Amino acid sequence: MAKKRKKTRKELLKEPDEFITLSGKLIKFGVAHKNQLIYGLATIVALALIVSGIRFFSIRAENKAAELLNQSLAKYESVKDDNKPLEAFERVSADFQLILDKYGRKDSGKVARLTYANICYDAGKYEQAMGLYNTSLKDFEENPLIHNQILSSLGYCWEQLNDYAAAAGYFEKLASAPEAAISADALFHLGWLYEKLQQPEKSKASYNKLLSDHQDFIYIDIVKEKMAG
């Protein structure tokens, strides 16, 4: 087989370089499609700016909501320290409503809603508190601990309104909660509520479960005396 002749340096220099040829083609494509490339780049930049802007304003709104919440809480505590929960409620009600109106969907706004619900409860505004608690149930449905605490608060609201059947419905949901403190408190309240509803067998069953499952409950001695009597 004949040996392939090696090209001379002069011949190699006359041939087009592959990189230069490819670069030339890309340049020609860029020139021919410059408008499309410019528009495409502009779109990418615009999208990046929009995402960055949304994030910036979202963070700024979150920070503003947190700042307003801290200010409102400080005002509330300054009045409540004098054991005036109703006056404290009246002093901060407009502040909390402003936070909910402007930032209700932000994390700090959701915390503000739950905090305001507790303030309403302490002031004896049980129906208003329940409205806020029901919204907070949706806000914290992915957080079982807070969600269960809100259910407990709703039970307390109905209890304060003397609707013992409605209150019992909430505490029944919590009687088997994984959090021992919530479960024990629910069973204790169920025992009392079923007494009020004149359902002694259910009351006894709730107290017995409390005795068997929660020996360290803060009011366990009261329950023992009640069952012994």
N, C-alpha and C positions, 0 to 999 in steps of 0.2 A: 504494500500500500504506500502510495506516494506521501511523503511527509508534507504536512501543510505549511505553506510559506508564511513566515512571520512578517507581519506588516512593519514597515519602517516608521520611525518617529514622524517623518514628514507626512506619510499617508494617514497616520493616526490623528494628527493635528487637523487634517482636512475634514475628518468625520465630525458630525455634530455630537457634542457631549450630551449624554442622556439626561442629566440633571438640568442642563440649560434648556434642552428641548421641552422637558416636562414643565419647567418654570414658565417658559414662553407660552405654552398652551394654557396654563392657569391664568397667566396675565391676560391673554386674549379672551378667556372665558369671563374674567372679571370685568374687562372693559365692555364686552358685549352684554353683560348682565349686571352692570353697575347699579342700576336703579333697584333691581330686585335685591341685591346684596345690601344696599344701603337701607332699604325698607325693612329687610329682615333683621339687620343689626339694630335698627331703631326700635323695632318691636321688642327684641330681647332686652334692650336697655330700659325701655319703658316699663316692661313687666317687672324687671328687677327693682326699678324705682318705686313702682306701685306696692310691691310686696314689702320693700323696705319701709315705705311710708306708712303702710297699714300697721306694721309691727311697731314703728316709732310712736304713732298716735295711740295704739292699743296700750303700750307700756305707759305712755304719759297719762292716759285716762285711768289706768289701774293705779298708778301712783297718786293721782289726784283724789280718787275715791278713797284710798287708804288714808290719805292726809285728812280728808273731811271726816272720815270715821273716827280717827284718833281725836280730832278736835271735839266732835260731838260726844264721845265717851268721856272725855275730860270734863266737859260741861255738865254732863249727867251725874258723874260721880261727885262733883263739887256740891251739888244740891242734894243728892241722895244721902250723902254722909250725915245730913241733918235729919235723917229718917223722914224724908218727905218724897216718897216715890211718885205720888200723883203730881206734885209740883215739878219734880224732875222730868217727868214724862211731858208735861206741858211746855217746859223750857226747851226740850230737844226734839219735839215732834216734827216741827217744820224742817229742822236740819236733816233728820233721817229721811223725811219724805223727799227732800232735794236729792239726796244720795240715790235713793231708789229710782227716782224719775230719770236721772241722768246716767247712772252707772249700775242700774239694777242687774244687768247681765254680766257684769264683771265679777271676778272672784271676791273682791273687796265689797262689792255691792251685795253679793249673796250673804256674806258674813254680816253686813250691816242689817239686812232684812231679818236674819235670825236673831241678832242682838236686839233689834227694835221689837221683835215679837216678845222677847223676854222682858223688855222694859214695859210693854203694854200689859203683860201678865202681872208684873209687880205693882202696877198702878190700878189693877182691878178691871182693866179693859179686856175682858176675856174673849169676847166675840171678835174684836179687832186682832187680838193675838192669834186666834185660831185661823183667821184669814191669812196672816203672814206665815204661820206655821205650815199651813197646807201648801203654800207656794214653796216654802223651804224644803218640804219633802221631795219635791222634784229637783230642787237645786242640789240636794245631797243624796240622791238615790244611789250614787256609786260609792258612798261612804257609809257602810252599815252602822258603825258606832254612832255617828251624828244622826243618821236616819232614825235609829231606835230611840235616841234621846228626844227627838222631835215628836215621835209617836207618844212617848211618855208625857211630854208637855201638853199634847192635845188631850190626853186622858185627864190630866190635872185640870185643864180648862173646863171640860165637861163636868168634872167633879165639883168645881167651884160654882157651876151653874145648876147644881143639884140634879143633873141628868145622869143618874148613876148607871143606867143601862148603857148609854153611849160611852161613858167612861170605862165601864167594864170591857166593852168591845176592844178598846185600845190596849188595855192592860192584858187581856187574853193573848193578844198578838205578841206581847213582850214576855210572857211567863216562861217561854222556852228560849229566850234570847241567850246567845253564847256569853254575853257579858254578865258575870255573876251579880254585880250590883244592880243592874237593870232588871234581871230576872227576879231577884229577891224582892226588890221594891214593888214590882208588878204583882207578885203573889201576895204580899202584905196588903196592898190596896184592894186586890180582888177579894180577900177575906172580909175586909171591912165593907166593900161595896155590896157583896152578896148578902151581908147582914142587913144592910139598908134596903135591899130589894126583897128581903124576907125569903131568901133561898139558903137556909142553914146548911144543907148538904154540900152545896157548892162552896160555901164559906169554909166549912170544915175541911173539905178536900184541898183548898188553897193553902190553909194554914198548915195542914199535915205535910204537904209537899215542901213548904217553906222550912219546916222543922227537919225534914229528912235531907234536903239538898243544900241548905244554907245555915249551918249551925253558927257561923260567925256573923250573921246578920245583926245589925246594930240594935234592933228591937226584938231580938229573939226571946229575951226573958219575958217580955210583955205577951208574946204569942204563947209561950209555955204556960203562963198563968191563966191566960184566956182558955186554953184547951183543957187545963187541969180543972178549971172551975166549971 
